[in-house]
Amino acid sequence: MKYLILGNGPAGVIAAETLRAEDPQGDIVMAGSEDAPPYSRMAIPYLLEGNIDESGTYLRKRAGHFDTLGVRQKAGRAVALDAAARRVLFHDGSHEDYDRLLIATGSHPVRPPIPGIDRPETQTCWTLEDARAIAALTRPGSRVLQLGAGFIGCIIMEALAARGVELTVVEMGDRMVPRMMTPEAGGMIKRWVESKGIRVRTSAGVERIDDGDGNAPLKVRLSTGEALDCDVVIVAAGVAPNVGFLDNTGVHVAKGVIVDARMETAVEGIYAAGDVAEAPDLFTGAHLVSAIQPNAADQARIAAVNMAGGEARLPGVLAINVLDTLGLISTSFGQWWGDPAGQGVEHVDAEANRYLSLQFKDDVLIGATSIGITAHVGALRGLIQGRLNLGPWKDRLLANPTAFFEAYVAATQPTTLMRSAA
């Protein structure tokens, strides 16, 4: 059996290791599109901060790890797939046949159609090559504008702040981290960031990037009417799955590659995992892309087991976000935005920078958002992922959401639940 893995990020690496454990004799090929060992993109900010060198981003530190496993590594970017012939064509003209294929090609940064965005001083922060360019362009005091304040944007923002730049963040949403934080929570993060000396413009966009007037290489014009002198622009405006090579293949693509609970696509023998996969949601069953490493790891293991002839199923995708923004910890789990037919509660302590939102459907916690809360926060994930019936504890949490840990203990220990409810 020959297994071909497209992508050597976390999903590709975990799939290769799982396949070897499941099939000691199979032929495994793992293809990566960059001229670098398998590495973690999430470690790039630590590289920019100077906390690690490039080897610190590598997913596996032991020399010869993949050789020891008998995994052949290939440098190449897939450009076409012939599903009938079970063959993948790469950009250099080479090809690989397969019996089972895993699409783990990840995603790429989006560059909005802004005039001037292709200037050399405008960079994304997604690859080691990007990190090298940003390190060369920025130094203490550099005037940097960052476009985007989502999850990835906030991580990049912290790395830029650590480099001592003069930073302005521009976000089109009405708050920071709009795809993982409620309006109140996103506003709290914004106020925290501004207290650290970073300018933040929400409900704003970049209209164009022009040549500077002598004071700086760039003049960036915002939708607010402001014109800012900048040395560098960092684009962190989101990502999109790498699916272009799947045109006319029979593999169904919406926002990502559509897969079932086995991580298999509409074409037999072809699977997908990680940022590129669009899998069923834990609660609704609707397909969604959840580009986070815990989901990528789970999906890769399940796909690999099934590729090797086993039987494994994904319970469902759960949104999991944990973010450290200049020392302020925030989390969101599940359907943090709530359900129209459900109930929710917020606890706000703006002075202490603490916030908690719980969202229910019937007596099940389906989503949560927190800021400044680290003790027992994993209990929120446990309640949501376990889809635990809270019974009388739901009303208690609506009255006092900070009692979520006690609710978790009670819900996982029925005797305690009955005693506490008495």
GUDREN-221690 format. One line per field, with one value per residue: z, y, x of N, C-alpha, C in turn. Coordinates in pm, whole numbers, padded with zeros to 5 digits. Last residue first. Layout:
BEGIN
n_Z = [Z/...];
n_Y = [Y/...];
n_X = [X/...];
ca_Z = [Z/...];
ca_Y = [Y/...];
ca_X = [X/...];
c_Z = [Z/...];
c_Y = [Y/...];
c_X = [X/...];
This chain:
BEGIN
n_Z = [04602/04428/04549/04522/04244/04191/04324/04163/03908/03806/03609/03720/03935/03796/03654/03856/03954/03729/03712/03858/03713/03665/03838/03704/03520/03697/03803/03576/03536/03750/03710/03409/03232/03026/02821/02604/02615/02522/02738/02966/02874/02840/03111/03225/03158/03356/03609/03591/03416/03292/03114/02953/02762/02642/02519/02433/02527/02793/02812/02846/02564/02517/02633/02702/02899/02941/03140/03228/03362/03432/03656/03545/03429/03458/03368/03248/03074/02935/02739/02573/02242/01988/01875/02060/02072/02025/02082/02033/02140/02329/02388/02604/02692/02895/02848/02749/02483/02467/02409/02359/02235/02104/01933/01805/01717/01498/01603/01637/01366/01377/01233/01141/00905/00675/00655/00648/00915/01038/00910/01002/01276/01276/01160/01344/01565/01452/01386/01638/01745/01559/01352/01163/01073/00852/00866/00814/01076/01317/01552/01731/01592/01233/00984/00802/00570/00560/00573/00826/00872/00603/00384/00139/-00095/-00123/-00321/-00297/-00105/00165/00509/00780/00886/00870/00551/00399/00161/00186/00230/00142/-00070/-00286/-00353/-00607/-00877/-01012/-01088/-00873/-00695/-00675/-00490/-00216/00074/00243/00360/00630/00744/00737/00796/00667/00766/00630/00730/00773/00720/00802/00730/00723/00785/00698/00754/00575/00533/00361/00416/00256/00296/00378/00517/00445/00174/00135/00007/-00222/-00069/-00040/00049/00258/00522/00757/01061/01302/01497/01547/01799/01899/02198/02470/02640/02615/02382/02489/02652/02463/02319/02512/02537/02285/02295/02499/02380/02142/02185/01980/01743/01539/01624/01753/01838/01659/01423/01152/01036/01205/01243/01464/01477/01663/01652/01785/01950/01935/02075/01881/01712/01874/01902/01636/01597/01759/01632/01383/01454/01538/01407/01309/01030/00934/01100/01039/01199/01210/01427/01689/01634/01301/01002/00785/00872/00983/00752/00617/00792/00781/00516/00538/00707/00669/00751/00728/00444/00388/00212/00088/-00181/-00268/-00300/-00236/-00410/-00352/-00231/-00204/00061/00070/00302/00336/00301/00444/00397/00279/00304/00178/00130/-00049/-00138/-00352/-00600/-00776/-00845/-01062/-01179/-01242/-01032/-00914/-00963/-00980/-00863/-00926/-00995/-01219/-01112/-01017/-01066/-00974/-00972/-00811/-00504/-00466/-00297/-00174/00026/00232/00331/00627/00808/01055/01002/00845/01035/01200/01149/01460/01645/01640/01457/01381/01427/01550/01624/01400/01406/01761/02002/02076/01898/01794/01570/01697/01792/01547/01460/01566/01397/01198/01254/00992/00816/00669/00356/00112/00085/00042/00098/00114/00206/00156/00250/00210/00491/00713/00938/00984/01217/01237/00994/01035/01237/01098/00902/01062/01176/00940/00843/01059/01080/00740/00487/00211/00112/00123/00005/00048/-00092/00000];
n_Y = [01923/01955/01821/01556/01528/01571/01363/01157/01219/01386/01566/01767/01852/01955/02159/02324/02413/02560/02767/02987/03217/03262/03265/03232/03043/02845/02765/02668/02442/02270/02105/01987/01952/01712/01768/01752/01743/01994/02152/02064/02096/02373/02438/02324/02479/02666/02648/02972/03187/03470/03676/03594/03358/03200/02909/02682/02502/02322/02218/02235/02427/02563/02847/03011/03248/03458/03668/03856/04102/04340/04470/04649/04487/04219/04054/03779/03681/03409/03269/03016/02936/02986/03095/03041/03165/03217/02987/02696/02617/02865/03092/03297/03496/03673/03920/03942/04010/03776/03452/03236/02962/02805/02570/02424/02093/01862/01526/01276/01098/00754/00466/00172/00084/00115/00334/00535/00533/00638/00888/01023/01035/01195/01431/01519/01580/01784/01980/02047/02168/02387/02518/02605/02460/02483/02285/02154/02070/01951/02093/02007/01963/01982/01799/01986/02063/02109/02264/02246/01892/01659/01415/01149/00913/00678/00809/01134/01299/01215/01127/01146/01021/01205/01356/01673/01912/02144/02469/02597/02346/02079/01737/01586/01585/01747/02017/02135/02103/02298/02483/02475/02578/02806/03128/03370/03716/03939/04062/04219/04491/04736/04970/05240/05499/05754/05751/05926/05886/05815/05566/05402/05519/05493/05512/05558/05446/05526/05860/06119/06117/06031/05691/05545/05395/05189/05229/05166/04955/05017/04982/04887/05004/05066/05118/05154/05051/05081/04931/05017/04889/04635/04687/04765/04521/04351/04472/04427/04150/04131/04258/04096/03783/03631/03520/03698/03939/04053/04374/04506/04530/04462/04556/04697/04780/04893/05025/05058/05078/04793/04603/04338/04303/04382/04161/03963/04063/04049/03774/03728/03880/03749/03508/03615/03953/04206/04368/04501/04704/04919/05052/05216/05123/05107/04836/04710/04531/04392/04150/04034/04003/03807/03590/03545/03459/03216/03077/03220/03426/03722/03944/04283/04550/04641/04584/04598/04506/04698/04893/04866/04559/04297/04117/03816/03555/03287/02947/02613/02257/02012/01747/01485/01166/00874/00549/00482/00687/00846/01161/01352/01659/01925/02094/02084/01754/01548/01236/00973/00794/00806/00950/01187/01367/01692/01946/02054/02044/02110/01953/01735/01456/01191/00880/00720/00551/00639/00736/00953/01116/01175/01285/01448/01561/01743/01823/02078/02371/02606/02591/02646/02925/03002/03186/03448/03651/03717/03557/03309/03345/03357/03082/02882/02834/02681/02440/02230/02006/02196/02370/02494/02385/02187/01837/01510/01191/00856/00524/00200/-00028/-00179/-00101/00072/00218/00359/00495/00655/00824/00966/01090/01247/01423/01558/01673/01842/02021/01996/01895/01783/01505/01180/00866/00529/00216/-00119];
n_X = [-02965/-02761/-02555/-02641/-02641/-02367/-02244/-02335/-02224/-01976/-01990/-02139/-01978/-01760/-01893/-01983/-01740/-01667/-01858/-01928/-01954/-02224/-02488/-02730/-02661/-02579/-02824/-02950/-02779/-02807/-03024/-02878/-02672/-02538/-02257/-02081/-01810/-01746/-01845/-01708/-01441/-01417/-01447/-01226/-01013/-00999/-00885/-00769/-00786/-00926/-00905/-01204/-01398/-01687/-01855/-02124/-02305/-02426/-02760/-03030/-03095/-02790/-02600/-02301/-02130/-01855/-01660/-01372/-01159/-01023/-01099/-01280/-01477/-01617/-01908/-02068/-02361/-02546/-02817/-03013/-03147/-03218/-02987/-02692/-02347/-02085/-01948/-01971/-01635/-01462/-01200/-00999/-00714/-00491/-00263/-00006/-00048/-00267/-00298/-00570/-00730/-01007/-01178/-01464/-01474/-01616/-01680/-01574/-01454/-01372/-01221/-01100/-00839/-00694/-00537/-00722/-00804/-00576/-00561/-00792/-00731/-00498/-00598/-00789/-00624/-00461/-00650/-00750/-00516/-00463/-00724/-00939/-01207/-01467/-01766/-02092/-02320/-02357/-02391/-02182/-01940/-01948/-01765/-01506/-01294/-00940/-00717/-00609/-00679/-00733/-00882/-00857/-00947/-01085/-01347/-01447/-01545/-01315/-01294/-01313/-01521/-01723/-01630/-01538/-01458/-01208/-01359/-01581/-01595/-01539/-01515/-01346/-01357/-01183/-01197/-00943/-00740/-00553/-00656/-00654/-00563/-00790/-00686/-00680/-00640/-00480/-00231/00038/00221/00423/00674/00687/00446/00224/-00122/-00410/-00762/-01008/-01093/-00973/-00631/-00331/00007/00297/00636/00890/00877/00910/00869/00614/00574/00343/00047/-00216/-00563/-00741/-00788/-01059/-01245/-01338/-01052/-00729/-00497/-00161/-00014/00028/-00118/-00372/-00447/-00493/-00717/-00906/-00927/-01034/-01286/-01395/-01422/-01618/-01840/-01876/-01689/-01441/-01370/-01381/-01270/-01031/-01165/-01450/-01580/-01343/-01108/-00837/-00504/-00261/00060/00361/00690/00871/00990/00952/00720/00539/00560/00447/00187/00098/00081/-00140/-00332/-00353/-00470/-00723/-00731/-00675/-00535/-00247/-00026/00235/00516/00804/01069/01159/01375/01294/01225/01328/01429/01205/01052/01206/01187/00914/00881/01021/00855/00522/00358/00285/00330/00431/00552/00772/00725/00372/00116/-00067/-00151/-00495/-00607/-00758/-00584/-00441/-00439/-00205/-00321/-00324/-00298/-00283/-00346/-00499/-00383/-00463/-00367/-00207/-00044/00230/00359/00575/00730/00707/00717/00467/00322/00034/-00069/-00299/-00518/-00666/-00879/-00767/-00512/-00444/-00191/00003/00176/00510/00785/01008/00940/01049/00937/00967/01090/01155/01407/01341/01225/01453/01700/01728/01457/01246/00970/00897/01092/01148/01409/01550/01552/01553/01354/01308/01276/01035/01036/00996/00745/00602/00638/00489/00284/00394/00632/00773/00977/01251/01215/01100/00757/00572/00614/00488/00564/00490/00525/00433/00391/00460/00316/00051/00020/00258/00250/00023/00120/00317/00157/-00015/00166/00247/00008/-00063/00164/00291/00329/00141/-00003/00097/00023/00096/00060/00085];
ca_Z = [04710/04389/04539/04657/04318/04129/04370/04305/03932/03922/03581/03600/03961/03891/03582/03769/04041/03769/03608/03927/03760/03565/03876/03816/03471/03616/03893/03639/03434/03746/03789/03501/03357/03075/02948/02584/02666/02441/02602/02967/02910/02724/03012/03259/03080/03234/03574/03681/03380/03377/03246/02953/02888/02616/02629/02400/02391/02759/02771/02966/02665/02442/02653/02610/02884/02874/03116/03153/03369/03302/03675/03622/03344/03560/03327/03373/03073/03047/02766/02670/02372/02072/01884/01974/02123/01987/02178/01975/02086/02297/02344/02546/02654/02843/02882/02888/02567/02402/02502/02307/02355/02087/02054/01802/01826/01515/01552/01704/01436/01341/01334/01149/01033/00681/00674/00527/00811/01079/00890/00859/01230/01332/01095/01210/01575/01505/01281/01541/01808/01563/01476/01136/01202/00861/00886/00785/00959/01204/01446/01774/01703/01364/01058/00867/00617/00570/00442/00784/00903/00745/00410/00269/-00078/-00111/-00241/-00383/-00193/00072/00369/00713/00871/01002/00646/00444/00237/00129/00234/00199/-00041/-00213/-00328/-00465/-00807/-00965/-01182/-00974/-00691/-00757/-00633/-00284/-00052/00220/00276/00545/00732/00707/00872/00630/00785/00649/00694/00716/00763/00752/00824/00636/00831/00651/00850/00545/00595/00376/00418/00311/00261/00247/00532/00587/00222/00089/00109/-00188/-00167/00011/-00047/00123/00444/00658/00969/01202/01458/01473/01739/01845/02057/02378/02622/02738/02376/02392/02710/02566/02255/02461/02653/02329/02197/02519/02507/02136/02185/02099/01860/01509/01610/01749/01814/01781/01524/01244/00973/01197/01176/01418/01461/01595/01676/01678/01982/01856/02140/01998/01664/01830/02020/01703/01525/01789/01770/01390/01405/01623/01440/01452/01083/00885/01083/01039/01138/01208/01294/01638/01732/01411/01125/00761/00801/01069/00855/00556/00761/00908/00561/00448/00755/00640/00743/00831/00527/00410/00262/00232/-00106/-00250/-00344/-00135/-00347/-00435/-00195/-00327/00007/00044/00205/00379/00265/00393/00479/00217/00426/00146/00231/-00054/-00050/-00326/-00463/-00771/-00751/-01019/-01126/-01349/-01105/-00990/-00884/-01053/-00834/-00952/-00863/-01231/-01177/-00921/-01152/-00925/-01036/-00904/-00593/-00448/-00414/-00189/-00110/00219/00229/00557/00671/01036/01093/00785/00932/01255/01088/01324/01633/01661/01516/01449/01364/01490/01730/01436/01311/01625/01943/02181/01934/01925/01552/01620/01890/01634/01392/01637/01521/01171/01303/01103/00871/00737/00499/00125/00119/-00066/00152/00028/00259/00099/00289/00150/00383/00584/00945/00873/01173/01349/01019/00930/01265/01214/00863/00976/01263/01023/00762/01014/01190/00863/00596/00322/00057/00207/-00032/00103/-00096/00000];
ca_Y = [01902/02011/01967/01610/01513/01655/01499/01158/01228/01297/01446/01701/01792/01846/02050/02259/02333/02444/02663/02858/03184/03187/03286/03327/03166/02915/02818/02789/02546/02356/02229/01981/02021/01769/01719/01774/01626/01879/02167/02070/01964/02285/02490/02268/02358/02705/02550/02858/03075/03354/03694/03679/03410/03296/02992/02777/02482/02434/02183/02241/02343/02516/02719/02998/03109/03441/03531/03846/03966/04275/04362/04701/04563/04295/04153/03835/03745/03499/03302/03124/02908/02922/03178/02981/03127/03322/03097/02800/02580/02724/03069/03169/03484/03542/03900/03903/04098/03906/03539/03345/03013/02916/02585/02545/02186/01970/01655/01310/01226/00860/00572/00240/00081/00007/00206/00509/00486/00507/00788/00996/00962/01059/01357/01481/01478/01661/01921/01980/02050/02268/02519/02602/02508/02478/02408/02150/02152/01863/02109/02026/01876/02046/01825/01866/02117/02021/02252/02374/02018/01691/01549/01201/01045/00669/00698/01039/01236/01306/01089/01238/00940/01181/01299/01536/01851/02013/02377/02680/02464/02189/01851/01618/01511/01617/01911/02166/02005/02183/02511/02376/02552/02673/03049/03267/03586/03955/03946/04178/04346/04694/04833/05173/05364/05723/05720/05888/05902/05942/05670/05440/05439/05571/05421/05637/05423/05461/05715/06088/06150/06167/05793/05584/05476/05204/05219/05195/05023/04939/05060/04936/04904/05125/05023/05219/05016/05173/04890/05055/05033/04656/04635/04860/04644/04325/04466/04564/04209/04074/04307/04240/03861/03707/03433/03563/03931/03910/04285/04475/04632/04431/04592/04582/04819/04777/05057/04973/05168/04880/04745/04390/04261/04467/04292/03949/04047/04178/03850/03660/03915/03886/03508/03528/03825/04180/04250/04491/04567/04906/04934/05243/05115/05237/04924/04730/04598/04521/04241/04061/04096/03938/03646/03586/03583/03320/03114/03123/03292/03655/03855/04142/04491/04667/04498/04663/04419/04594/04909/04926/04698/04373/04189/03955/03631/03417/03055/02736/02378/02121/01824/01627/01261/01011/00633/00400/00653/00763/01049/01303/01523/01827/02074/02204/01861/01619/01379/01034/00801/00737/00821/01093/01277/01559/01878/02145/01979/02166/01974/01879/01509/01331/00952/00815/00505/00586/00623/00841/01059/01121/01157/01432/01457/01794/01710/01993/02240/02594/02583/02505/02856/03017/03062/03346/03615/03775/03701/03333/03328/03476/03193/02916/02902/02824/02494/02324/02030/02078/02370/02442/02482/02283/01973/01619/01316/00973/00655/00302/00057/-00212/-00101/-00013/00132/00274/00399/00553/00731/00885/01001/01141/01329/01486/01579/01734/01931/02068/01846/01875/01637/01289/00995/00644/00341/00000];
ca_X = [-03063/-02890/-02545/-02623/-02767/-02470/-02221/-02370/-02369/-01991/-01911/-02190/-02108/-01740/-01824/-02081/-01825/-01588/-01855/-01930/-01818/-02146/-02347/-02724/-02722/-02479/-02721/-03002/-02792/-02687/-03043/-02992/-02643/-02663/-02310/-02225/-01882/-01711/-01895/-01854/-01493/-01406/-01542/-01357/-01035/-01070/-00989/-00792/-00699/-00957/-00846/-01085/-01344/-01580/-01807/-02019/-02258/-02338/-02624/-02945/-03158/-02905/-02668/-02413/-02173/-01983/-01704/-01497/-01212/-01002/-01003/-01168/-01386/-01544/-01809/-02015/-02230/-02520/-02679/-02996/-03089/-03320/-03108/-02793/-02477/-02180/-01936/-02055/-01765/-01487/-01337/-01035/-00854/-00531/-00404/-00023/00034/-00250/-00227/-00489/-00665/-00915/-01097/-01380/-01501/-01519/-01724/-01700/-01441/-01464/-01221/-01229/-00908/-00792/-00468/-00643/-00895/-00629/-00456/-00774/-00849/-00496/-00490/-00831/-00729/-00402/-00565/-00838/-00577/-00378/-00648/-00796/-01156/-01321/-01692/-01950/-02286/-02331/-02491/-02320/-01977/-01943/-01889/-01560/-01422/-01057/-00781/-00668/-00612/-00720/-00829/-00892/-00888/-00940/-01295/-01376/-01644/-01382/-01285/-01219/-01400/-01667/-01726/-01509/-01567/-01240/-01246/-01474/-01674/-01475/-01603/-01336/-01461/-01133/-01238/-01045/-00849/-00517/-00661/-00737/-00493/-00733/-00777/-00620/-00705/-00622/-00280/-00098/00206/00284/00636/00804/00483/00358/-00015/-00299/-00624/-00956/-01131/-01112/-00736/-00455/-00109/00188/00496/00875/00872/00919/01003/00646/00582/00479/00118/-00080/-00454/-00793/-00684/-00985/-01162/-01435/-01152/-00841/-00589/-00280/-00040/00093/00022/-00302/-00418/-00385/-00593/-00864/-00881/-00900/-01197/-01369/-01332/-01485/-01786/-01845/-01812/-01476/-01362/-01428/-01416/-01059/-01052/-01376/-01609/-01451/-01235/-00927/-00628/-00337/-00082/00263/00578/00825/01005/01064/00843/00558/00605/00585/00271/00107/00184/-00014/-00294/-00306/-00331/-00642/-00791/-00660/-00600/-00385/-00071/00090/00455/00661/01008/01120/01311/01389/01184/01263/01519/01320/01007/01185/01319/00975/00818/01070/00988/00628/00303/00367/00250/00462/00428/00765/00817/00502/00226/-00040/-00020/-00390/-00581/-00729/-00700/-00400/-00517/-00258/-00229/-00385/-00304/-00208/-00317/-00481/-00427/-00412/-00447/-00326/-00083/00110/00357/00445/00734/00683/00842/00504/00381/00139/-00058/-00168/-00454/-00537/-00903/-00824/-00588/-00475/-00304/-00065/00081/00377/00702/00987/00950/01009/01014/00881/01071/01020/01392/01415/01139/01328/01669/01779/01559/01382/01043/00800/01076/01014/01310/01537/01464/01605/01404/01309/01412/01067/01050/01119/00852/00612/00706/00613/00250/00374/00506/00779/00843/01197/01244/01237/00861/00592/00603/00535/00511/00556/00471/00519/00343/00523/00462/00096/-00090/00217/00358/00024/00010/00354/00267/-00069/00094/00344/00084/-00153/00124/00266/00415/00152/00027/00049/00081/00025/00136/00000];
c_Z = [04793/04499/04506/04653/04458/04209/04317/04364/04079/03966/03696/03567/03842/03916/03674/03695/03959/03862/03649/03828/03834/03613/03781/03853/03579/03554/03814/03735/03496/03637/03788/03577/03457/03215/02985/02706/02646/02486/02520/02826/02910/02755/02886/03162/03109/03143/03442/03631/03467/03331/03342/03098/02862/02750/02581/02520/02353/02621/02740/02936/02791/02525/02543/02619/02796/02861/03051/03135/03304/03307/03545/03639/03419/03486/03450/03333/03215/03033/02882/02692/02464/02214/01977/01988/02018/02029/02149/02072/02020/02236/02298/02488/02591/02812/02815/02932/02715/02498/02429/02422/02309/02222/02029/01937/01813/01629/01582/01651/01504/01426/01284/01265/01027/00812/00692/00534/00679/00970/00928/00837/01083/01279/01146/01140/01438/01512/01327/01431/01715/01636/01491/01265/01199/00996/00887/00810/00939/01076/01333/01660/01738/01472/01196/00946/00670/00625/00450/00654/00849/00761/00560/00283/00051/-00093/-00240/-00295/-00287/-00009/00284/00567/00807/00998/00780/00535/00270/00218/00169/00211/00011/-00194/-00240/-00441/-00657/-00906/-01142/-01065/-00790/-00765/-00722/-00435/-00127/00082/00246/00465/00636/00685/00861/00706/00758/00660/00717/00662/00697/00808/00752/00725/00723/00695/00805/00641/00556/00423/00449/00301/00325/00200/00394/00614/00369/00136/00051/-00082/-00128/-00097/00025/00017/00303/00595/00873/01100/01367/01433/01672/01776/02012/02231/02518/02733/02502/02384/02617/02631/02358/02394/02609/02447/02231/02422/02528/02265/02176/02079/01989/01625/01583/01729/01825/01743/01655/01349/01065/01140/01156/01363/01402/01595/01594/01728/01873/01874/02064/02070/01782/01782/01982/01825/01593/01722/01811/01529/01416/01581/01528/01491/01230/00934/01043/01014/01149/01128/01305/01498/01674/01514/01227/00889/00789/01004/00948/00661/00704/00884/00687/00484/00667/00704/00726/00844/00632/00479/00268/00293/00044/-00162/-00333/-00175/-00250/-00356/-00287/-00299/-00117/-00016/00193/00266/00309/00360/00409/00290/00386/00277/00185/00063/-00044/-00235/-00464/-00625/-00764/-00920/-01086/-01302/-01218/-01072/-00974/-00968/-00911/-00924/-00876/-01097/-01185/-00982/-01063/-01029/-00977/-00974/-00681/-00551/-00378/-00314/-00106/00077/00217/00459/00595/00897/01079/00872/00857/01148/01135/01272/01488/01635/01521/01516/01448/01436/01677/01547/01346/01533/01812/02132/02042/01967/01683/01603/01824/01738/01477/01575/01603/01300/01271/01139/00994/00786/00558/00271/00133/-00037/00046/00094/00182/00152/00229/00177/00335/00472/00810/00868/01065/01307/01135/00955/01161/01249/00979/00938/01181/01111/00845/00935/01145/00972/00718/00434/00171/00144/00053/00060/-00051/00000];
c_Y = [02029/02003/02029/01764/01574/01649/01593/01296/01230/01303/01347/01574/01713/01774/01930/02142/02257/02353/02541/02741/03051/03148/03206/03361/03274/03042/02897/02849/02676/02462/02321/02112/02015/01825/01788/01725/01634/01753/02042/02072/01960/02148/02403/02318/02292/02584/02583/02775/02952/03237/03581/03689/03500/03347/03083/02861/02579/02409/02311/02199/02349/02406/02691/02857/03106/03292/03533/03699/03963/04127/04291/04596/04611/04372/04221/03926/03793/03555/03398/03149/03029/02897/03120/03063/03066/03290/03209/02918/02694/02709/02925/03176/03347/03543/03772/03885/04072/04000/03669/03424/03114/02960/02698/02561/02304/02061/01761/01439/01257/00983/00684/00338/00150/-00006/00089/00373/00458/00451/00649/00885/00928/00976/01213/01396/01427/01549/01788/01913/01974/02149/02385/02618/02495/02535/02380/02287/02151/01938/02008/02022/01886/01952/01884/01901/01998/02095/02177/02363/02138/01826/01574/01343/01105/00802/00696/00931/01135/01229/01187/01201/01021/01093/01275/01489/01706/01944/02248/02599/02569/02300/01954/01745/01529/01529/01772/02045/02034/02079/02391/02392/02439/02662/02915/03197/03494/03822/03945/04050/04311/04542/04816/05035/05319/05587/05694/05873/05861/05967/05809/05547/05490/05478/05503/05550/05528/05453/05653/05939/06122/06213/05928/05693/05492/05274/05237/05185/05042/05022/04966/05024/04971/05011/05100/05114/05087/05141/04974/05019/05080/04803/04663/04817/04744/04449/04441/04569/04353/04135/04259/04295/04010/03779/03502/03465/03790/03884/04140/04392/04609/04540/04562/04626/04694/04825/04935/05033/05114/04973/04839/04540/04310/04433/04387/04084/04037/04170/03984/03734/03848/03926/03648/03532/03745/04057/04229/04360/04567/04761/04944/05132/05139/05236/05062/04820/04603/04599/04382/04160/04132/04041/03788/03648/03635/03456/03222/03168/03184/03513/03792/04070/04340/04613/04523/04576/04485/04503/04798/04945/04753/04523/04271/04029/03771/03490/03187/02838/02495/02254/01947/01702/01402/01092/00770/00475/00550/00732/00977/01188/01480/01683/01971/02186/01971/01735/01436/01182/00852/00728/00739/00956/01167/01485/01739/02079/02082/02103/02028/01901/01659/01381/01094/00893/00591/00527/00558/00717/00945/01051/01095/01292/01440/01689/01747/01873/02152/02454/02574/02486/02709/02933/03096/03212/03510/03747/03772/03483/03346/03465/03320/03036/02937/02901/02643/02375/02120/02108/02240/02451/02414/02386/02074/01753/01432/01098/00765/00437/00157/-00115/-00122/-00010/00032/00175/00305/00450/00620/00783/00910/01042/01216/01383/01495/01630/01816/01971/01937/01816/01737/01420/01103/00771/00456/00124];
c_X = [-03080/-02994/-02679/-02621/-02756/-02599/-02327/-02354/-02408/-02138/-01914/-02115/-02159/-01872/-01804/-02018/-01930/-01669/-01773/-01918/-01813/-02008/-02258/-02580/-02719/-02535/-02616/-02901/-02844/-02696/-02922/-03006/-02759/-02642/-02441/-02303/-02032/-01785/-01870/-01910/-01645/-01466/-01539/-01464/-01168/-01095/-01061/-00910/-00724/-00871/-00874/-01036/-01225/-01530/-01695/-01979/-02146/-02280/-02547/-02801/-03070/-02969/-02769/-02469/-02297/-02011/-01842/-01530/-01350/-01041/-00968/-01058/-01263/-01436/-01750/-01900/-02195/-02379/-02667/-02848/-03086/-03270/-03215/-02921/-02568/-02323/-02036/-02062/-01838/-01626/-01349/-01175/-00877/-00680/-00453/-00166/00010/-00178/-00198/-00427/-00560/-00862/-00997/-01310/-01406/-01566/-01620/-01763/-01574/-01438/-01311/-01226/-01043/-00865/-00565/-00576/-00822/-00718/-00504/-00673/-00836/-00612/-00485/-00725/-00770/-00505/-00507/-00757/-00670/-00441/-00577/-00716/-01005/-01282/-01543/-01886/-02135/-02301/-02475/-02420/-02125/-01995/-01865/-01686/-01502/-01179/-00914/-00748/-00686/-00651/-00827/-00836/-00945/-00871/-01142/-01313/-01580/-01486/-01366/-01198/-01287/-01543/-01657/-01622/-01531/-01343/-01289/-01346/-01577/-01578/-01535/-01417/-01455/-01242/-01187/-01069/-00961/-00629/-00634/-00737/-00563/-00668/-00711/-00729/-00632/-00693/-00433/-00133/00059/00282/00486/00767/00612/00400/00116/-00176/-00525/-00813/-01088/-01162/-00874/-00567/-00233/00063/00406/00731/00856/00923/01021/00783/00624/00475/00265/00002/-00320/-00685/-00737/-00875/-01091/-01363/-01255/-00934/-00702/-00366/-00167/00076/00094/-00154/-00344/-00347/-00475/-00733/-00830/-00843/-01053/-01274/-01297/-01384/-01643/-01785/-01777/-01610/-01404/-01407/-01468/-01210/-01099/-01254/-01536/-01469/-01354/-01062/-00713/-00471/-00150/00122/00461/00716/00960/01081/00967/00688/00629/00641/00419/00199/00207/00102/-00163/-00260/-00272/-00496/-00697/-00740/-00570/-00444/-00218/00056/00303/00592/00858/01061/01284/01321/01296/01235/01461/01416/01122/01143/01305/01112/00887/01010/01049/00759/00409/00315/00343/00347/00444/00636/00815/00594/00363/00075/00017/-00261/-00473/-00715/-00662/-00520/-00457/-00329/-00289/-00278/-00369/-00220/-00236/-00467/-00395/-00469/-00381/-00423/-00195/00078/00223/00464/00592/00688/00829/00630/00436/00188/00059/-00176/-00310/-00464/-00775/-00847/-00642/-00558/-00319/-00183/00011/00283/00565/00904/00925/01035/00960/00969/00972/00996/01255/01400/01208/01245/01539/01745/01601/01490/01189/00865/00984/00987/01168/01434/01446/01516/01472/01362/01422/01211/01084/01142/00988/00723/00710/00684/00374/00346/00497/00640/00851/01055/01194/01280/00996/00701/00641/00511/00572/00487/00556/00455/00448/00487/00530/00249/-00046/00110/00322/00133/00004/00246/00305/00039/00034/00273/00179/-00076/00034/00223/00409/00236/00024/00093/00014/00097/00046/00088];
